[in-house]
Every structure is written in C-alpha cells, then in structure tokens.
C-alpha cells in the first residue's frame, strides 16, 4: 500500500509541474529569408509561408538604400522572382550546392556546406562573386545600390531558388575563381 501511495504522490507532483513545451522553432520573423535563409523553412505552416511571401512581395516593390554618407535613395527591385526549386542531386539544405552549379556549372560536393565557401580569397563585390557566411551563400549578379545586390539565391526560403535583391550585411564576399 505504501508503494501505491508513494507512486500516486509522485504522479501528482510530476503532472502538476507547469510544462512549457514549445516547438523547437516556433514562429519566425517575416525577415527570416534575410536572417537565416538556408534553414527552418520546412517547419513553417502553410499560412506562415503564405503571409511571408505576400510580405516579401510587398517589400520587393521598392527598397530604401543608405550609403556611407547618409544619402538615401529608393531602388526599384520589382524583378524579384522564383527561378526554380532544389536542383537534382543537391541535399535538402542546398544553397551551397546551387551556388556551385551557378558558378562552376556542376555540383562541387565540398561546397555544399556554406562555411566552406569562406576558404576562397576575399574580394570586393562584383558580378559573379559569392557572398558567404556560415549557414548561407548566394551569387552576386547585379549591383542595385549601396550594399544591395540582385542575387542568385538558392534555398532562399520555402525550398525555392530566387533572383532577388539581397543586402551584403553580415556576409563576406569571396572570389570562387581565384586560387587561394
């Protein structure tokens, strides 16, 4: 009988403890495409993805760019568009794989990991160069103003590959064609 009473007390105590169980990645900010584009897109509900895309469509109409001198200019970037999905043969986190296809025309397995792009020599931004950081890479296509570039951005959210405006803030620009 003592074991039953003790078991019941333990059960009551354990079940009365307030649980704060949450999904590992709950709601993401609409800017998750800019902050952490390579990961976490599959954990969002359809409604969250749809609202994010509509917000991105709204924001993609016009972007304010500030240069080092503090001058403000408006850049029209209505050309943002989805150009594909995950390329065949690429892993589920495919930004590095997509960038290697764009730059070299083939999959370079070592470059599937975004951080490995940082092994290339640093350079100044120019078309064909790659913006890299741990977690994401994209290929620079055309300068729009300030630190904003039109980019070929594989796995830019929702498992899509996009051509859209991206800021270089937080990224290191590397030259993948130069010998290191």
Z-matrix of the N, CA and C atoms (Angstrom, degrees):
N
C 1 1.448
C 2 1.532 1 110.59
N 3 1.333 2 116.45 1 -37.63
C 4 1.458 3 119.99 2 179.84
C 5 1.521 4 110.96 3 -61.45
N 6 1.344 5 117.74 4 -39.28
C 7 1.461 6 121.38 5 178.92
C 8 1.521 7 110.89 6 -63.78
N 9 1.329 8 117.81 7 -38.50
C 10 1.467 9 120.90 8 -179.89
C 11 1.523 10 111.02 9 -67.30
N 12 1.321 11 117.19 10 -42.04
C 13 1.472 12 121.50 11 179.09
C 14 1.527 13 109.42 12 -65.54
N 15 1.320 14 116.49 13 -44.70
C 16 1.460 15 120.34 14 179.19
C 17 1.532 16 110.84 15 -62.64
N 18 1.319 17 116.72 16 -43.09
C 19 1.468 18 120.49 17 177.87
C 20 1.526 19 111.47 18 -62.05
N 21 1.323 20 117.16 19 -41.71
C 22 1.463 21 121.33 20 178.99
C 23 1.526 22 110.82 21 -64.30
N 24 1.339 23 116.88 22 -41.25
C 25 1.471 24 120.08 23 178.98
C 26 1.530 25 110.76 24 -64.28
N 27 1.316 26 117.06 25 -43.69
C 28 1.457 27 120.74 26 178.91
C 29 1.528 28 109.93 27 -62.45
N 30 1.322 29 117.09 28 -42.79
C 31 1.469 30 120.99 29 178.96
C 32 1.523 31 111.14 30 -60.90
N 33 1.350 32 117.86 31 -44.27
C 34 1.467 33 121.51 32 -179.75
C 35 1.530 34 110.26 33 -64.15
N 36 1.318 35 116.75 34 -41.70
C 37 1.463 36 120.05 35 -178.61
C 38 1.528 37 110.30 36 -66.58
N 39 1.322 38 116.90 37 -45.95
C 40 1.462 39 120.75 38 -178.46
C 41 1.521 40 111.12 39 -65.33
N 42 1.318 41 117.32 40 -41.35
C 43 1.465 42 119.15 41 -177.62
C 44 1.526 43 113.04 42 -75.83
N 45 1.332 44 117.66 43 -17.04
C 46 1.469 45 118.83 44 -179.76
C 47 1.527 46 112.89 45 -89.93
N 48 1.317 47 117.62 46 -8.73
C 49 1.467 48 120.54 47 178.12
C 50 1.523 49 108.35 48 -68.52
N 51 1.326 50 115.62 49 131.46
C 52 1.470 51 120.35 50 -178.98
C 53 1.517 52 109.41 51 -66.81
N 54 1.290 53 115.10 52 124.74
C 55 1.459 54 120.97 53 179.15
C 56 1.514 55 109.41 54 -98.48
N 57 1.313 56 115.88 55 135.52
C 58 1.456 57 120.46 56 176.50
C 59 1.507 58 109.13 57 -116.72
N 60 1.304 59 115.39 58 49.72
C 61 1.457 60 119.74 59 179.85
C 62 1.518 61 109.51 60 -69.37
N 63 1.314 62 115.56 61 126.25
C 64 1.465 63 121.92 62 179.26
C 65 1.513 64 107.86 63 -134.47
N 66 1.312 65 115.86 64 157.81
C 67 1.468 66 116.71 65 172.32
C 68 1.524 67 108.91 66 -61.76
N 69 1.325 68 115.83 67 149.74
C 70 1.462 69 119.82 68 -178.66
C 71 1.519 70 111.48 69 -55.52
N 72 1.316 71 116.39 70 -44.55
C 73 1.469 72 121.26 71 176.57
C 74 1.503 73 106.55 72 -121.42
N 75 1.305 74 115.58 73 97.69
C 76 1.456 75 117.81 74 -178.19
C 77 1.525 76 109.58 75 -74.55
N 78 1.275 77 118.86 76 -128.25
C 79 1.459 78 120.22 77 -176.00
C 80 1.518 79 110.30 78 -80.73
N 81 1.317 80 114.70 79 138.94
C 82 1.453 81 120.34 80 178.63
C 83 1.520 82 108.86 81 -105.03
N 84 1.303 83 114.04 82 152.17
C 85 1.457 84 118.84 83 176.47
C 86 1.522 85 109.54 84 -66.03
N 87 1.335 86 118.23 85 151.85
C 88 1.460 87 119.74 86 178.10
C 89 1.526 88 112.64 87 -58.92
N 90 1.313 89 117.68 88 -18.97
C 91 1.453 90 121.18 89 -179.21
C 92 1.514 91 112.36 90 -86.91
N 93 1.339 92 118.74 91 12.36
C 94 1.462 93 119.83 92 -176.23
C 95 1.520 94 111.30 93 -58.64
N 96 1.311 95 117.89 94 -23.05
C 97 1.456 96 120.83 95 177.02
C 98 1.521 97 110.52 96 -63.77
N 99 1.327 98 117.59 97 -33.78
C 100 1.450 99 121.89 98 -179.06
C 101 1.527 100 110.50 99 -86.67
N 102 1.316 101 117.45 100 -37.91
C 103 1.460 102 121.35 101 -175.00
C 104 1.523 103 111.64 102 -77.45
N 105 1.299 104 119.18 103 -51.21
C 106 1.452 105 122.86 104 -177.10
C 107 1.526 106 110.02 105 -144.79
N 108 1.325 107 115.85 106 77.16
C 109 1.455 108 118.31 107 -171.90
C 110 1.512 109 116.56 108 -76.93
N 111 1.275 110 119.27 109 -21.89
C 112 1.463 111 119.79 110 -174.02
C 113 1.511 112 113.70 111 -77.88
N 114 1.306 113 118.04 112 -28.04
C 115 1.441 114 121.02 113 -170.80
C 116 1.521 115 112.61 114 -119.27
N 117 1.291 116 115.17 115 168.98
C 118 1.448 117 125.86 116 167.42
C 119 1.518 118 115.45 117 74.53
N 120 1.304 119 120.03 118 2.54
C 121 1.460 120 119.90 119 -176.61
C 122 1.518 121 112.20 120 -71.87
N 123 1.309 122 118.82 121 -27.51
C 124 1.459 123 120.15 122 -177.69
C 125 1.515 124 112.80 123 -76.61
N 126 1.344 125 119.01 124 -15.13
C 127 1.452 126 120.93 125 -178.07
C 128 1.523 127 112.17 126 -85.85
N 129 1.309 128 118.93 127 -4.20
C 130 1.452 129 120.92 128 -178.57
C 131 1.512 130 111.07 129 -86.90
N 132 1.327 131 114.43 130 148.26
C 133 1.456 132 118.55 131 175.54
C 134 1.517 133 109.08 132 -76.09
N 135 1.315 134 115.91 133 164.35
C 136 1.467 135 120.72 134 -179.32
C 137 1.524 136 111.00 135 -59.64
N 138 1.346 137 117.08 136 -40.33
C 139 1.470 138 120.73 137 -179.28
C 140 1.528 139 110.49 138 -63.42
N 141 1.347 140 117.14 139 -42.17
C 142 1.467 141 119.55 140 178.79
C 143 1.519 142 111.04 141 -62.88
N 144 1.373 143 117.28 142 -41.89
C 145 1.463 144 120.17 143 179.38
C 146 1.523 145 110.58 144 -64.86
N 147 1.337 146 117.85 145 -44.05
C 148 1.457 147 120.91 146 -178.78
C 149 1.520 148 111.34 147 -62.80
N 150 1.340 149 117.11 148 -41.91
C 151 1.460 150 119.01 149 -180.00
C 152 1.524 151 110.46 150 -67.96
N 153 1.351 152 117.11 151 -34.78
C 154 1.462 153 119.59 152 178.96
C 155 1.519 154 110.52 153 -66.48
N 156 1.359 155 116.76 154 -43.09
C 157 1.449 156 119.41 155 -179.43
C 158 1.524 157 111.27 156 -65.24
N 159 1.325 158 117.96 157 -38.64
C 160 1.457 159 118.88 158 179.33
C 161 1.522 160 110.12 159 -67.08
N 162 1.341 161 117.22 160 -36.22
C 163 1.458 162 120.39 161 176.99
C 164 1.528 163 109.99 162 -66.79
N 165 1.345 164 117.32 163 -41.06
C 166 1.458 165 120.04 164 177.97
C 167 1.519 166 111.02 165 -64.13
N 168 1.324 167 117.08 166 -39.05
C 169 1.460 168 120.22 167 178.66
C 170 1.523 169 110.00 168 -62.66
N 171 1.329 170 116.58 169 -40.58
C 172 1.458 171 120.50 170 177.87
C 173 1.521 172 110.56 171 -64.10
N 174 1.338 173 116.13 172 -45.93
C 175 1.462 174 120.00 173 -177.61
C 176 1.520 175 112.16 174 -70.80
N 177 1.328 176 118.19 175 -25.46
C 178 1.460 177 120.14 176 -175.98
C 179 1.521 178 113.01 177 -75.48
N 180 1.302 179 118.43 178 -9.24
C 181 1.464 180 120.72 179 179.99
C 182 1.516 181 111.40 180 -66.42
N 183 1.328 182 116.47 181 -42.42
C 184 1.452 183 119.78 182 -177.49
C 185 1.516 184 108.57 183 -151.52
N 186 1.303 185 117.80 184 142.71
C 187 1.442 186 123.21 185 -177.66
C 188 1.523 187 108.24 186 -132.84
N 189 1.330 188 116.69 187 134.68
C 190 1.450 189 121.01 188 178.09
C 191 1.518 190 108.99 189 -91.23
N 192 1.310 191 116.79 190 129.20
C 193 1.448 192 122.39 191 -177.96
C 194 1.519 193 108.43 192 -118.08
N 195 1.340 194 116.05 193 132.09
C 196 1.454 195 121.49 194 177.48
C 197 1.516 196 108.00 195 -115.08
N 198 1.335 197 116.66 196 127.25
C 199 1.466 198 118.42 197 178.02
C 200 1.523 199 109.10 198 -90.63
N 201 1.332 200 117.22 199 -178.26
C 202 1.458 201 122.31 200 -175.19
C 203 1.526 202 112.19 201 -62.50
N 204 1.324 203 117.66 202 -28.38
C 205 1.458 204 121.03 203 -179.64
C 206 1.517 205 113.13 204 -82.04
N 207 1.314 206 118.12 205 -2.09
C 208 1.458 207 121.06 206 178.50
C 209 1.516 208 113.38 207 90.90
N 210 1.341 209 118.49 208 -0.73
C 211 1.458 210 120.32 209 179.14
C 212 1.524 211 109.33 210 -71.45
N 213 1.311 212 116.50 211 140.95
C 214 1.453 213 121.50 212 -177.69
C 215 1.521 214 108.92 213 -111.00
N 216 1.325 215 116.30 214 134.15
C 217 1.455 216 121.30 215 177.75
C 218 1.516 217 108.95 216 -135.05
N 219 1.301 218 117.14 217 147.71
C 220 1.462 219 121.53 218 176.98
C 221 1.523 220 108.05 219 -99.10
N 222 1.310 221 116.07 220 131.34
C 223 1.449 222 121.58 221 -179.11
C 224 1.517 223 108.01 222 -115.97
N 225 1.309 224 117.80 223 127.43
C 226 1.449 225 121.65 224 178.18
C 227 1.522 226 108.19 225 -85.13
N 228 1.334 227 115.62 226 119.95
C 229 1.453 228 119.78 227 -176.72
C 230 1.524 229 110.13 228 -125.81
N 231 1.287 230 116.68 229 43.73
C 232 1.457 231 120.83 230 -177.35
C 233 1.521 232 112.24 231 -68.05
N 234 1.327 233 118.20 232 -5.86
C 235 1.451 234 121.24 233 -176.84
C 236 1.519 235 114.68 234 -80.74
N 237 1.337 236 119.73 235 7.45
C 238 1.457 237 121.21 236 179.88
C 239 1.532 238 109.26 237 -65.85
N 240 1.360 239 115.78 238 129.92
C 241 1.461 240 118.56 239 -178.29
C 242 1.524 241 110.44 240 -155.44
N 243 1.333 242 115.22 241 154.27
C 244 1.460 243 121.65 242 174.84
C 245 1.523 244 107.15 243 -81.54
N 246 1.337 245 116.98 244 128.80
C 247 1.462 246 120.84 245 -178.73
C 248 1.529 247 112.20 246 -112.20
N 249 1.314 248 117.75 247 -2.01
C 250 1.456 249 119.87 248 178.12
C 251 1.505 250 111.90 249 167.38
N 252 1.301 251 115.40 250 -172.39
C 253 1.452 252 122.97 251 178.06
C 254 1.511 253 109.93 252 -117.39
N 255 1.333 254 116.83 253 -144.48
C 256 1.454 255 121.40 254 178.45
C 257 1.522 256 108.91 255 -78.59
N 258 1.328 257 117.87 256 122.58
C 259 1.469 258 120.21 257 179.23
C 260 1.528 259 111.29 258 -64.28
N 261 1.320 260 116.18 259 148.47
C 262 1.461 261 121.30 260 177.44
C 263 1.520 262 110.02 261 -59.53
N 264 1.318 263 116.80 262 133.98
C 265 1.455 264 121.72 263 178.56
C 266 1.512 265 114.25 264 91.29
N 267 1.334 266 117.85 265 -5.14
C 268 1.459 267 121.09 266 179.91
C 269 1.524 268 110.71 267 -94.18
N 270 1.348 269 117.80 268 149.47
C 271 1.468 270 120.41 269 177.47
C 272 1.527 271 111.08 270 -70.92
N 273 1.336 272 116.91 271 175.33
C 274 1.464 273 119.94 272 -176.19
C 275 1.530 274 112.46 273 -65.50
N 276 1.316 275 118.96 274 -33.60
C 277 1.469 276 122.11 275 170.96
C 278 1.521 277 105.52 276 -95.04
N 279 1.331 278 116.66 277 96.13
C 280 1.460 279 119.92 278 -164.48
C 281 1.510 280 115.86 279 -113.00
N 282 1.327 281 119.50 280 19.17
C 283 1.469 282 119.04 281 -179.18
C 284 1.525 283 111.56 282 -63.63
N 285 1.333 284 118.32 283 -43.36
C 286 1.465 285 121.05 284 179.55
C 287 1.518 286 111.97 285 -67.65
N 288 1.320 287 116.04 286 -39.47
C 289 1.462 288 121.42 287 178.89
C 290 1.533 289 110.39 288 -65.19
N 291 1.335 290 117.05 289 -44.74
C 292 1.465 291 121.30 290 178.60
C 293 1.516 292 112.06 291 -64.14
N 294 1.349 293 116.00 292 -38.16
C 295 1.470 294 119.29 293 178.09
C 296 1.525 295 110.47 294 -66.86
N 297 1.326 296 118.09 295 -38.83
C 298 1.470 297 119.26 296 179.43
C 299 1.527 298 111.03 297 -67.23
N 300 1.330 299 117.09 298 -35.45
C 301 1.468 300 119.65 299 174.84
C 302 1.522 301 110.69 300 -63.68
N 303 1.319 302 117.29 301 -41.01
C 304 1.460 303 121.68 302 -178.92
C 305 1.531 304 111.38 303 -68.11
N 306 1.334 305 116.74 304 -42.46
C 307 1.467 306 120.94 305 -174.79
C 308 1.531 307 111.82 306 -82.36
N 309 1.337 308 117.44 307 -46.44
C 310 1.462 309 121.35 308 -173.10
C 311 1.527 310 113.80 309 -104.37
N 312 1.321 311 118.13 310 -11.28
C 313 1.455 312 121.46 311 -179.29
C 314 1.520 313 114.07 312 79.21
N 315 1.324 314 116.90 313 7.65
C 316 1.462 315 121.53 314 179.01
C 317 1.527 316 108.63 315 -153.96
N 318 1.329 317 115.77 316 164.37
C 319 1.465 318 120.47 317 177.72
C 320 1.522 319 108.43 318 -80.45
N 321 1.323 320 115.82 319 126.42
C 322 1.464 321 122.19 320 174.15
C 323 1.530 322 105.40 321 -108.32
N 324 1.340 323 118.37 322 102.64
C 325 1.470 324 121.27 323 -171.77
C 326 1.527 325 114.53 324 -53.40
N 327 1.329 326 118.64 325 -36.66
C 328 1.468 327 120.84 326 -179.66
C 329 1.526 328 111.56 327 -64.12
N 330 1.328 329 117.21 328 -24.90
C 331 1.466 330 120.78 329 -177.06
C 332 1.526 331 112.52 330 -92.04
N 333 1.330 332 118.10 331 4.37
C 334 1.462 333 119.92 332 174.34
C 335 1.521 334 110.44 333 -63.52
N 336 1.319 335 117.69 334 -30.74
C 337 1.456 336 122.88 335 176.30
C 338 1.528 337 108.34 336 -84.15
N 339 1.313 338 116.19 337 119.59
C 340 1.467 339 120.63 338 -174.35
C 341 1.525 340 112.66 339 -57.48
N 342 1.318 341 118.29 340 -36.82
C 343 1.469 342 121.34 341 -177.83
C 344 1.529 343 111.83 342 -63.37
N 345 1.329 344 118.00 343 -25.87
C 346 1.472 345 119.71 344 -179.69
C 347 1.527 346 112.41 345 -68.23
N 348 1.316 347 118.21 346 -20.68
C 349 1.469 348 120.38 347 176.37
C 350 1.526 349 111.15 348 -66.35
N 351 1.317 350 117.38 349 -22.90
C 352 1.464 351 120.82 350 -179.96
C 353 1.525 352 112.23 351 -70.85
N 354 1.324 353 118.53 352 -6.45
C 355 1.467 354 122.03 353 176.81
C 356 1.531 355 112.15 354 -76.82
N 357 1.327 356 117.26 355 -18.77
C 358 1.463 357 120.31 356 177.67
C 359 1.527 358 109.56 357 -73.23
N 360 1.339 359 117.04 358 157.51
C 361 1.472 360 119.98 359 -179.23
C 362 1.528 361 112.13 360 -66.03
N 363 1.317 362 115.15 361 144.71
C 364 1.466 363 121.92 362 177.41
C 365 1.517 364 109.08 363 -68.92
N 366 1.329 365 115.23 364 150.34
C 367 1.462 366 120.06 365 178.07
C 368 1.514 367 108.51 366 -153.34
N 369 1.324 368 116.16 367 175.64
C 370 1.457 369 119.89 368 175.18
C 371 1.530 370 108.68 369 -86.79
N 372 1.319 371 117.87 370 155.50
C 373 1.467 372 120.71 371 -178.11
C 374 1.525 373 111.97 372 -61.55
N 375 1.320 374 116.35 373 135.33
C 376 1.460 375 123.64 374 177.92
C 377 1.529 376 107.08 375 -161.66
N 378 1.329 377 117.20 376 157.44
C 379 1.464 378 118.77 377 177.09
C 380 1.532 379 111.22 378 -57.43
N 381 1.326 380 116.48 379 136.30
C 382 1.455 381 122.15 380 -179.21
C 383 1.516 382 114.24 381 91.80
N 384 1.339 383 117.67 382 -13.21
C 385 1.460 384 120.48 383 176.16
C 386 1.532 385 108.33 384 -79.94
N 387 1.320 386 116.52 385 169.21
C 388 1.460 387 121.90 386 -175.79
C 389 1.522 388 109.49 387 -122.18
N 390 1.337 389 116.27 388 132.67
C 391 1.462 390 122.22 389 173.71
C 392 1.528 391 106.35 390 -94.49
N 393 1.327 392 117.06 391 124.98
C 394 1.462 393 121.08 392 -173.96
C 395 1.523 394 110.87 393 -133.70
N 396 1.306 395 114.38 394 151.05
C 397 1.462 396 124.04 395 168.77
C 398 1.520 397 105.89 396 -155.44
N 399 1.289 398 117.08 397 170.68
C 400 1.459 399 119.67 398 175.42
C 401 1.520 400 107.35 399 -65.43
N 402 1.307 401 117.00 400 117.72
C 403 1.460 402 120.85 401 177.40
C 404 1.509 403 115.26 402 110.37
N 405 1.343 404 119.38 403 -20.06
C 406 1.464 405 119.22 404 -179.71
C 407 1.525 406 111.90 405 -163.86
N 408 1.334 407 114.94 406 147.41
C 409 1.466 408 122.64 407 173.57
C 410 1.519 409 108.54 408 -139.31
N 411 1.330 410 115.95 409 153.85
C 412 1.463 411 121.31 410 170.98
C 413 1.521 412 108.56 411 -151.35
N 414 1.332 413 115.22 412 158.01
C 415 1.465 414 121.82 413 -176.19
C 416 1.526 415 108.80 414 -98.54
N 417 1.332 416 116.64 415 131.24
C 418 1.463 417 121.76 416 179.22
C 419 1.526 418 109.56 417 -77.78
N 420 1.327 419 116.14 418 131.83
C 421 1.460 420 120.83 419 -178.80
C 422 1.529 421 112.57 420 -112.46
N 423 1.345 422 117.52 421 -49.30
C 424 1.468 423 120.72 422 -175.39
C 425 1.522 424 109.21 423 -151.58
N 426 1.339 425 116.17 424 136.24
C 427 1.465 426 121.16 425 178.80
C 428 1.525 427 110.09 426 -77.10
N 429 1.325 428 116.87 427 130.99
C 430 1.466 429 121.16 428 179.86
C 431 1.521 430 112.57 429 -104.83
N 432 1.328 431 117.87 430 -25.36
C 433 1.455 432 121.60 431 -179.64
C 434 1.514 433 109.96 432 144.73
N 435 1.335 434 116.41 433 143.24
C 436 1.463 435 119.90 434 -179.17
C 437 1.520 436 110.34 435 59.64
N 438 1.321 437 116.15 436 -129.69
C 439 1.468 438 119.65 437 177.58
C 440 1.527 439 111.35 438 -103.07
N 441 1.319 440 117.30 439 20.80
C 442 1.463 441 122.92 440 -178.89
C 443 1.532 442 109.93 441 -98.40
N 444 1.324 443 115.69 442 128.70
C 445 1.461 444 122.94 443 -179.90
C 446 1.515 445 110.09 444 -128.74
N 447 1.327 446 116.64 445 144.94
C 448 1.454 447 120.81 446 167.41
C 449 1.524 448 104.61 447 -75.12
N 450 1.332 449 116.79 448 128.10
C 451 1.460 450 120.33 449 -171.75
C 452 1.517 451 111.67 450 -129.36
N 453 1.313 452 115.33 451 146.68
C 454 1.458 453 123.05 452 167.93
C 455 1.521 454 104.19 453 -87.48
N 456 1.327 455 116.49 454 109.45
C 457 1.459 456 122.56 455 -167.76
C 458 1.525 457 110.34 456 -122.19
N 459 1.337 458 116.22 457 92.99
C 460 1.462 459 120.92 458 177.96
C 461 1.523 460 109.23 459 -73.92
N 462 1.313 461 116.74 460 140.45
C 463 1.467 462 125.19 461 -177.49
C 464 1.524 463 111.01 462 55.82
N 465 1.306 464 115.38 463 50.34
C 466 1.464 465 121.57 464 -177.71
C 467 1.520 466 112.04 465 -84.86
N 468 1.285 467 118.34 466 11.46
C 469 1.461 468 123.06 467 179.64
C 470 1.511 469 110.08 468 126.01
N 471 1.312 470 116.77 469 139.56
C 472 1.450 471 120.45 470 -179.78
C 473 1.519 472 113.04 471 66.03
N 474 1.328 473 117.15 472 23.67
C 475 1.469 474 123.11 473 -178.20
C 476 1.523 475 111.79 474 55.16
N 477 1.322 476 116.47 475 40.22
C 478 1.462 477 122.39 476 178.91
C 479 1.523 478 110.48 477 -118.64
N 480 1.318 479 114.83 478 155.74
C 481 1.465 480 121.46 479 172.49
C 482 1.516 481 106.49 480 -107.95
N 483 1.337 482 116.80 481 128.17
C 484 1.456 483 121.73 482 -174.86
C 485 1.519 484 111.95 483 -125.55
N 486 1.320 485 114.39 484 155.22
C 487 1.459 486 122.90 485 163.08
C 488 1.524 487 103.43 486 -107.30
N 489 1.322 488 117.11 487 110.69
C 490 1.463 489 120.02 488 -178.89
C 491 1.522 490 110.44 489 -155.48
N 492 1.312 491 115.66 490 169.01
C 493 1.463 492 121.83 491 -178.32
C 494 1.517 493 109.17 492 -75.24
N 495 1.328 494 115.75 493 134.15
C 496 1.458 495 122.04 494 178.40
C 497 1.515 496 109.26 495 -135.75
N 498 1.313 497 115.84 496 145.55
C 499 1.449 498 121.95 497 173.60
C 500 1.527 499 108.72 498 -86.27
N 501 1.317 500 116.27 499 148.24
C 502 1.455 501 120.93 500 177.41
C 503 1.527 502 112.08 501 -89.10
N 504 1.334 503 117.39 502 -1.60
C 505 1.461 504 120.30 503 -179.91
C 506 1.514 505 110.40 504 -57.60
N 507 1.324 506 116.17 505 129.24
C 508 1.455 507 121.68 506 178.35
C 509 1.520 508 113.73 507 86.13
N 510 1.320 509 117.84 508 -1.96
C 511 1.451 510 122.06 509 -178.83
C 512 1.524 511 110.67 510 -111.13
N 513 1.320 512 116.09 511 153.45
C 514 1.444 513 123.58 512 172.83
C 515 1.520 514 107.05 513 -106.89
N 516 1.334 515 116.99 514 128.76
C 517 1.463 516 120.58 515 -179.99
C 518 1.519 517 107.99 516 -89.15
N 519 1.337 518 115.62 517 127.94
C 520 1.462 519 121.42 518 -178.11
C 521 1.528 520 109.65 519 -125.70
N 522 1.339 521 114.86 520 156.94
C 523 1.450 522 122.26 521 177.82
C 524 1.529 523 109.01 522 -105.26
N 525 1.343 524 118.59 523 101.28
C 526 1.462 525 119.77 524 -176.20
C 527 1.519 526 114.10 525 -72.21
N 528 1.317 527 118.09 526 -11.26
C 529 1.475 528 121.16 527 -178.31
C 530 1.528 529 112.26 528 -93.96
N 531 1.330 530 116.86 529 -9.98
C 532 1.469 531 120.74 530 -179.62
C 533 1.518 532 109.63 531 -88.40
N 534 1.291 533 116.88 532 148.95
C 535 1.453 534 121.26 533 175.78
C 536 1.516 535 108.35 534 -79.53
N 537 1.307 536 116.17 535 136.63
C 538 1.479 537 119.28 536 -179.04
C 539 1.511 538 111.81 537 -94.49
